[in-house]
Amino acid sequence: MIGQLKYGASVAAVGHAGGATLQSSVIPFLLRGANLLGIDSVMQPFQQRERAWQRLANDLPLEKLDTMIRMANLIEVPAWGAKY
């Protein structure tokens, strides 16, 4: 994904779902003037978190989100992960 960023774009890193290591090169950031933004949602005041969730509810095009959803049984998850 980072290699596909447009010039001057930003990418946000949220959570530690895959671990704290970022397997990447600095080249996409240097060549594209891109920004890596860290998000600390734990220490944000509740009102700011509530505003962020409201923005997602209002601004996220649900039809695009629907195209990213794949239904699977738990036993199928490893195969789906390898495929996508």
C-alpha positions as a Python dict, from the first residue, in 0.01 Angstrom:
ca = {
    (1, 'M'): (0, 0, 0),
    (2, 'I'): (276, 245, 88),
    (3, 'G'): (428, 205, -260),
    (4, 'Q'): (96, 317, -413),
    (5, 'L'): (71, 649, -228),
    (6, 'K'): (32, 964, -432),
    (7, 'Y'): (287, 1242, -393),
    (8, 'G'): (241, 1424, -62),
    (9, 'A'): (-7, 1166, 70),
    (10, 'S'): (-30, 1037, 425),
    (11, 'V'): (-79, 690, 571),
    (12, 'A'): (-199, 633, 926),
    (13, 'A'): (-69, 357, 1150),
    (14, 'V'): (-328, 248, 1405),
    (15, 'G'): (-295, -30, 1661),
    (16, 'H'): (-56, -320, 1682),
    (17, 'A'): (-261, -586, 1504),
    (18, 'G'): (39, -729, 1322),
    (19, 'G'): (305, -629, 1572),
    (20, 'A'): (512, -319, 1626),
    (21, 'T'): (746, -379, 1330),
    (22, 'L'): (693, -197, 1001),
    (23, 'Q'): (835, -404, 716),
    (24, 'S'): (899, -132, 459),
    (25, 'S'): (1156, 88, 295),
    (26, 'V'): (1193, 460, 342),
    (27, 'I'): (1207, 504, -37),
    (28, 'P'): (828, 553, -89),
    (29, 'F'): (832, 821, 180),
    (30, 'L'): (1137, 997, 37),
    (31, 'L'): (1040, 979, -331),
    (32, 'R'): (677, 1074, -276),
    (33, 'G'): (713, 1318, 13),
    (34, 'A'): (469, 1094, 201),
    (35, 'N'): (388, 1109, 571),
    (36, 'L'): (351, 827, 824),
    (37, 'L'): (103, 932, 1090),
    (38, 'G'): (81, 748, 1420),
    (39, 'I'): (-252, 746, 1597),
    (40, 'D'): (-272, 708, 1973),
    (41, 'S'): (-641, 645, 2026),
    (42, 'V'): (-596, 520, 2384),
    (43, 'M'): (-483, 852, 2526),
    (44, 'Q'): (-724, 1070, 2328),
    (45, 'P'): (-1003, 1233, 2530),
    (46, 'F'): (-1338, 1058, 2492),
    (47, 'Q'): (-1492, 1356, 2309),
    (48, 'Q'): (-1223, 1347, 2039),
    (49, 'R'): (-1267, 971, 1993),
    (50, 'E'): (-1642, 1019, 1973),
    (51, 'R'): (-1597, 1286, 1701),
    (52, 'A'): (-1366, 1055, 1505),
    (53, 'W'): (-1620, 770, 1515),
    (54, 'Q'): (-1894, 1010, 1409),
    (55, 'R'): (-1684, 1124, 1111),
    (56, 'L'): (-1636, 762, 1008),
    (57, 'A'): (-2010, 701, 1038),
    (58, 'N'): (-2087, 1009, 825),
    (59, 'D'): (-1800, 1017, 574),
    (60, 'L'): (-1713, 652, 504),
    (61, 'P'): (-1884, 539, 182),
    (62, 'L'): (-2050, 218, 295),
    (63, 'E'): (-2068, 81, -60),
    (64, 'K'): (-1688, 78, -70),
    (65, 'L'): (-1671, -86, 271),
    (66, 'D'): (-1913, -355, 153),
    (67, 'T'): (-1674, -453, -128),
    (68, 'M'): (-1402, -527, 130),
    (69, 'I'): (-1609, -768, 339),
    (70, 'R'): (-1570, -1144, 294),
    (71, 'M'): (-1782, -1384, 498),
    (72, 'A'): (-1593, -1693, 618),
    (73, 'N'): (-1603, -1956, 887),
    (74, 'L'): (-1322, -1934, 1140),
    (75, 'I'): (-1155, -2242, 993),
    (76, 'E'): (-1142, -2068, 650),
    (77, 'V'): (-969, -1754, 778),
    (78, 'P'): (-606, -1868, 723),
    (79, 'A'): (-678, -1957, 359),
    (80, 'W'): (-859, -1628, 299),
    (81, 'G'): (-571, -1437, 458),
    (82, 'A'): (-320, -1607, 231),
    (83, 'K'): (-538, -1539, -74),
    (84, 'Y'): (-597, -1170, -5),
}
